[in-house]
Amino acid sequence: MVDFKDKSEVKFSEAAQKEIERYISHYPADRKKSAVLPVLHIAQAEFGGWVSPAVQDKVAEILGIEPIEVYEVATFYTMFNLKPVGNYVLEVCRTGPCMLRGSDQLIEHIENRIGCKVGETSPDGMFTLKTVECLAACGMGPMLQIHEDYHENLDPESMDKLLEDLRNKAAAKKSN
């Protein structure tokens, strides 16, 4: 986990700096603020899957805006994590169509399987469970997103298989 106390400690890699500059270059000089979403995504990827206050302050500095302008964006969108997260962030759709197809029961099942509630990280640090608004697969719910992967038509059995696969994948990474 990377947790900076001050924005002066936040150092982006050379590759991340180039990517940030590329995004900023898409906007007029007086409109750098428009790059806040992609820059926050880069920051989250760069610093352990979350954006601490110091990282958000650094983003504000880079874009030449007030920190509150970054905080407003980071707290509004559920795609930004404001505290450390597990290896896998399980984002379960909680809107009406998924609820009608069993997302509440799926969330309860996941909580029991990973040992934590929504908004928490499992004791082993493997999973963070979040609920999110529509993931745009209303006819195939309940569903969840893990990084860039979508999993649809989930039930307890398929969810158990997915969790097992993720645990095995993490174990294989550790052994390499």
C-alpha positions in Angstrom: 0.0 0.0 0.0 1.3 3.4 -0.9 0.2 6.2 1.4 1.8 9.6 1.0 1.6 12.2 3.8 2.2 15.1 1.5 2.0 15.8 -2.3 5.7 16.5 -2.4 6.3 12.8 -1.8 4.1 11.8 -4.8 6.3 11.0 -7.8 4.8 9.6 -11.0 6.9 7.3 -13.1 8.3 8.7 -16.3 5.8 6.7 -18.4 2.9 8.0 -16.3 4.2 11.6 -16.6 4.3 11.2 -20.4 0.8 9.8 -20.4 -0.5 12.7 -18.2 1.2 15.2 -20.6 -0.4 13.5 -23.5 -3.9 13.9 -22.0 -3.3 17.5 -21.0 -2.1 18.3 -24.5 -5.6 17.5 -25.8 -7.0 20.6 -24.2 -6.3 24.3 -24.5 -3.7 25.6 -22.0 -6.4 27.3 -19.9 -8.6 24.2 -19.9 -6.1 21.6 -18.4 -8.8 20.9 -15.8 -10.6 18.9 -18.5 -8.0 16.2 -18.1 -8.9 15.5 -14.4 -10.6 12.1 -15.1 -7.9 10.5 -17.1 -5.2 11.9 -14.8 -7.0 10.4 -11.8 -7.2 7.1 -13.6 -3.4 7.2 -14.2 -2.8 8.2 -10.6 -5.0 5.3 -9.3 -3.1 2.8 -11.4 0.2 4.3 -10.5 -0.3 4.3 -6.7 -1.8 1.0 -5.6 -5.3 1.2 -6.9 -6.5 4.2 -4.9 -6.1 8.0 -4.8 -5.0 9.3 -1.4 -5.5 13.0 -0.4 -1.8 13.6 -1.2 -2.2 12.0 -4.6 -5.3 14.1 -5.3 -3.4 17.2 -4.2 -0.6 16.3 -6.7 -3.1 15.9 -9.5 -4.5 19.4 -8.6 -1.0 20.8 -8.7 -0.3 19.2 -12.1 -3.5 20.6 -13.6 -3.2 24.0 -12.0 -6.5 23.8 -10.1 -7.6 23.8 -6.5 -7.5 20.5 -4.6 -11.2 20.7 -3.9 -11.8 20.5 -7.7 -10.1 17.1 -7.7 -11.8 16.0 -4.5 -15.2 16.8 -6.0 -14.5 14.5 -9.0 -12.8 11.7 -7.0 -15.6 11.5 -4.5 -18.4 11.7 -7.1 -17.4 8.8 -9.3 -17.4 5.3 -7.8 -14.5 4.2 -10.1 -12.1 6.1 -7.9 -11.0 4.4 -4.6 -10.4 6.8 -1.7 -8.9 4.2 0.6 -6.7 1.2 0.0 -8.3 -1.7 -1.8 -7.8 -5.5 -2.2 -6.2 -7.1 -5.2 -9.6 -7.4 -6.8 -12.3 -4.9 -6.5 -15.7 -6.5 -6.9 -18.2 -3.9 -8.1 -21.7 -5.3 -8.0 -24.4 -3.5 -9.9 -27.2 -2.5 -7.5 -29.7 -0.8 -9.8 -33.3 -2.0 -10.3 -32.9 -4.6 -13.0 -30.0 -6.3 -11.3 -31.9 -6.1 -8.0 -34.9 -7.8 -9.6 -32.6 -10.6 -10.8 -31.0 -11.2 -7.4 -28.1 -8.7 -6.8 -29.0 -8.2 -3.1 -28.8 -12.0 -2.5 -25.6 -12.1 -4.6 -24.0 -9.3 -2.4 -25.0 -11.2 0.7 -23.5 -14.4 -0.7 -20.2 -12.6 -1.6 -20.1 -11.0 1.9 -20.3 -14.4 3.5 -17.7 -15.9 1.2 -15.0 -13.2 1.5 -15.7 -12.2 5.1 -16.4 -8.5 4.8 -19.3 -6.2 4.1 -19.9 -3.7 1.2 -17.3 -1.0 1.4 -14.7 -3.2 3.1 -11.7 -5.3 2.2 -11.5 -9.0 3.0 -9.3 -9.9 6.0 -6.8 -11.5 3.6 -6.6 -8.3 1.5 -7.7 -10.2 -1.6 -11.1 -8.6 -2.3 -12.8 -5.2 -1.8 -16.6 -5.3 -2.2 -18.4 -2.2 -3.6 -21.8 -1.6 -5.0 -22.1 0.6 -8.1 -24.8 2.1 -10.3 -25.8 0.6 -13.6 -23.1 -1.4 -15.5 -25.3 -1.5 -18.6 -26.2 -5.1 -18.8 -29.7 -4.9 -17.5 -30.9 -8.1 -19.2 -28.0 -10.1 -17.9 -28.0 -9.3 -14.2 -27.0 -9.7 -11.6 -23.6 -8.7 -12.7 -20.3 -7.3 -11.4 -17.2 -5.7 -12.7 -13.6 -6.6 -11.7 -11.1 -4.2 -13.2 -12.0 -4.2 -16.9 -13.8 -7.5 -16.9 -17.6 -7.9 -16.7 -19.3 -11.0 -15.3 -23.0 -11.5 -16.0 -25.9 -13.8 -15.0 -24.2 -14.5 -11.7 -25.6 -16.9 -9.1 -24.0 -18.3 -5.9 -22.4 -21.2 -7.8 -20.9 -19.1 -10.6 -19.8 -16.5 -8.0 -18.0 -19.2 -6.0 -16.2 -20.4 -9.1 -15.2 -16.8 -10.0 -13.8 -16.2 -6.5 -11.9 -19.5 -6.6 -10.5 -18.6 -10.0 -9.3 -15.2 -8.7 -7.7 -16.8 -5.6 -5.9 -19.3 -7.9 -4.8 -16.5 -10.2 -3.4 -14.5 -7.3 -1.6 -17.6 -5.9 -0.1 -18.3 -9.3 1.2 -14.7 -9.5 2.8 -15.1 -6.0 4.6 -18.3 -7.0 6.1 -16.8 -10.1 
